[in-house]
Amino acid sequence: MAALLWSTKSCVSIISRGLRTYGTPSASKAVMKSDPLEPDAPVVHTAIPGPRSQELLTELGTIQNTGAVQFFVDYERSRGNYLADVDGNVMLDLFTQISSVPLGYNHPRLVKALLKEENRATLINRPALGVFPPGDWSSRLRNALLSVAPPGLNQVQTMACGACSVEHSQKAMFIAYQRRQRGGQPPSPEELQSCVEGHAPGSPNLSVLSFTNGFHGRTMGALAVTHTKWVHKLDFPVPDWPCASFPNLQYPLDQFHRENRAEEDRCLDEVKERLHAWEKKNCPVAGIIVEPIQSEGGDNHATSYFFQGLQDIANDHEIPLMLDEVQTGCGATGKFWAHEHWDLKDAPDIVCFSKKMLTGGFFYKDHLRPQEAHRIFNTWVGDPSKMIFLEEVVNMIKEEGLLQRVKDTGSYLLSGLYDMQTKYPGILSKARGLGTYCAIDFKDADTRDKVLNELRQKGVHLGSCGNCTIRFRPTLALFRDHVDIFLDAFNSVIGGLKS
Amino acid sequence: MAALLWSTKSCVSIISRGLRTYGTPSASKAVMKSDPLEPDAPVVHTAIPGPRSQELLTELGTIQNTGAVQFFVDYERSRGNYLADVDGNVMLDLFTQISSVPLGYNHPRLVKALLKEENRATLINRPALGVFPPGDWSSRLRNALLSVAPPGLNQVQTMACGACSVEHSQKAMFIAYQRRQRGGQPPSPEELQSCVEGHAPGSPNLSVLSFTNGFHGRTMGALAVTHTKWVHKLDFPVPDWPCASFPNLQYPLDQFHRENRAEEDRCLDEVKERLHAWEKKNCPVAGIIVEPIQSEGGDNHATSYFFQGLQDIANDHEIPLMLDEVQTGCGATGKFWAHEHWDLKDAPDIVCFSKKMLTGGFFYKDHLRPQEAHRIFNTWVGDPSKMIFLEEVVNMIKEEGLLQRVKDTGSYLLSGLYDMQTKYPGILSKARGLGTYCAIDFKDADTRDKVLNELRQKGVHLGSCGNCTIRFRPTLALFRDHVDIFLDAFNSVIGGLKS
């Protein structure tokens, strides 16, 4: 085990070498943490990226574009909420691999699961799950996935990543739409033949309605419903599917209730208009896809009113409402699924997941279940080795009441962000969040990027989204003490900007 | 370790209980095998699927469509070339999870890699590889991937699965095509804006040329170039891209040289015609995608002449030739990459991989490298934990000379198939193959399916493809003794059909 553990002793020894540390809690107070071997505080002693990261970047740059690489990580020495880089810096990680680390680095429960003899065959032999599933597959699906299924959804399909989950969810909607069109009749010989060639009627002109600033992935079907930055879409031939405005709410919400209601009504009207327009274009909409909180697009929230209205429209048109919870799922908002905040009349028809769930996939209602074999399928359709770890994550969330922890830490973080925007009104605005799924806007992108960079130099690692937003995507095991470390660094950086 | 190992002792004990065994080598001869703990012979003592598989099927059927499930597997008791099911049957596996097991089940080298302390952090902490790669990422890419890169390709991008590899390869081609169209100028503001909305000019009308009976995956971009069975494509709105005929060769090849040359010329002419037609339709072709051997489509081969001609056409049109080696790669044809059999003038521009490579991804030439960050990207872009195992696979292929083994076993298998089609000319035809990547056709699909089923009952597990073909997709560690077991069972089953 030794090599894995970032021991408290080694952390202290670095601190005692006189390196800079930030936000260290007072000596009289024990630091709250879920993993006893997590460091107490960040330690930064080089620029980030440091010299070793720079070397590795040059090396990697000879075999691929490395423009997106921020720094190289020492995963062995990362622990809990702390990410260690290859230059010996240790950062409080509030971005967690683009929101995909549920419990923290090298969590002891995951190490234990890795070392269990009965898990070995699953870790080594990746099956073609759709054809030759392991004997324990059904029970793994029940324990790891169905035990946290969104209320009302009883079917589940695993996939290897988020984009594939969205792609195959869309396919489930297209299949269901065409089945209804056929009124119970089997497909015609003409349909069966023409689809192989990629023509109508077998390949019909159908679409999925999405929203401005929505992000759903980078394969062609997922890109068709993605509307974020040019870098995601330039040069790619994607179908022209309907896109309606996502609400652009004004903050603080309690001061703009009337305006925001009008904005959401405008967007809902646009949805109805687009459904009608694409029907008239002979490219009917087979389903609606939306994120509960638009993440890549800028942490854009809408109210329960909007989502309830959207579900009403979907029901009126007898098309499914598909929620992309790839980033919002798995507890980060204080409920296991973000849409549980909305008091929907019915369950959504499809809920996609990935990232912190460790496996991709989607839950869906019975009416979206394909009737034929091999319709929603590929060689691997997921990876049982990821289910081993997900089962631990889910058990830990339940046993340690992590959703409650997220709520508590999240409300503490959000009130800290409110204080900061009150203190720096010309720089910060629109503090918002559910659970620890928080964000705050900057006056412009340059300031945001400068602050992110300086925060990193103070040992706090965060991510950006939208035009001028920072997003908080910590593990589910974040405590108030971690928030204090962030707030101290944030205050210091923003204060430095002003002077 | 004990639970993992399918011990010779337990195998013998089942045999000694008087169950049926097939193809057992004579007692005087030691069975050749790469893994000493691999069973000596199949053991079948229930119908397949057996009663336990049936129970599990019913259970799994309550939460998803299970139409494609053949039986449930006991991966702990599977070993080497032998797959154990949950009913205690042990089959010689010549299909290997749809061609995705390189060395065999529970290979000791993979177990060892799993248990190495220095691999733990990689197995537990899945990174956002494109942004926060581990310190050893560059060296893992070099050891596991670049050391087996197709000659002439020096860039590599990992991905999580085959479909994503195809999708992102296509994107690399679209980016390169449009860059050339711009003649070195940056994209216009109109392009940057319109692409986000999904319109021209930022989302241009471009296509990829593919072939009849080609299979490349099940996400929308990959489906657009897939033309196999209706079950893969019905109801899905895919773009109408050009599709040319793949050669339909007559066998035996040496008796139909003139006819096959004419057929390949016809197909090459069609490619030229389609390129021209789509150019005129204002949907120019940005690249050509083809499998070295069409696998899902029926193990359709073409000659070097065809592929050399195809490369000439691609070069004439200044578009890339992209080879989908998801199934053909990683040694199964006796060379690491199937296209190495063709003596191409230049390296192909892109080579996609997945399946036996354990990770998805693609090799590509410099000119296809995106110039901006985040263009070929997603959260995970692969999984370093798979690279641990791939590195072992690649080392084993080199150290144990597995490509030579594949050639030797493959020629023995193919000559056995020739014998069988000579013996049963009304039933079998078109025995063909490279290495152990072999296939044979049946007079019709019903006969093929009946034979597959009866073979399974004799403990030999194979897969189908195309309309009436069985395909051989064994591990790289198959010996002549394994082939004997198959041939005995095959002869017995086909002989039974005749009577």
Interface residues (C-beta under 8 A of the other chain):
Chain A: M1 A3 L4 R52 L56 E59 L60 T62 I63 Q64 N65 T66 G67 A68 V69 Q70 F71 F72 V73 D74 Y75 E76 S78 L83 V86 Q97 I98 S100 V101 Y105 N106 H107 L110 V111 L114 E117 E118 R120 A121 T122 L123 I124 N125 R126 P127 A128 G130 V131 F132 P133 P134 G135 W137 S138 L141 R142 L146 N154 Q155 V156 Q157 A160 C161 G162 A163 C164 E167 H168 Q170 K171 F174 I175 Y177 Q178 R179 P187 E191 L192 Q193 C195 V196 E197 G198 H199 G202 S203 P204 N205 L206 S207 G217 R218 T219 M220 G221 A222 A224 H227 T228 K229 W230 V231 H232 K233 L234 D235 F236 P237 V238 P239 D240 W241 C243 S354 K355 L358 R369 P370 Q371 E372 A373 H374 R375 I376 F377 N378 T379 W380 S385 F389
Chain B: M1 A3 L4 R52 L56 E59 L60 T62 I63 Q64 N65 T66 G67 A68 V69 Q70 F71 F72 V73 D74 Y75 E76 S78 L83 V86 Q97 I98 S100 V101 Y105 N106 H107 L110 V111 L114 E117 E118 R120 A121 T122 L123 I124 N125 R126 P127 A128 G130 V131 F132 P133 P134 G135 W137 S138 L141 R142 L146 N154 Q155 V156 Q157 A160 C161 G162 A163 C164 E167 H168 Q170 K171 F174 I175 Y177 Q178 R179 P187 E191 L192 Q193 C195 V196 E197 G198 H199 G202 S203 P204 N205 L206 S207 G217 R218 T219 M220 G221 A222 A224 H227 T228 K229 W230 V231 H232 K233 L234 D235 F236 P237 V238 P239 D240 W241 C243 C283 S354 K355 L358 R369 P370 Q371 E372 A373 H374 R375 I376 F377 N378 T379 W380 S385 F389
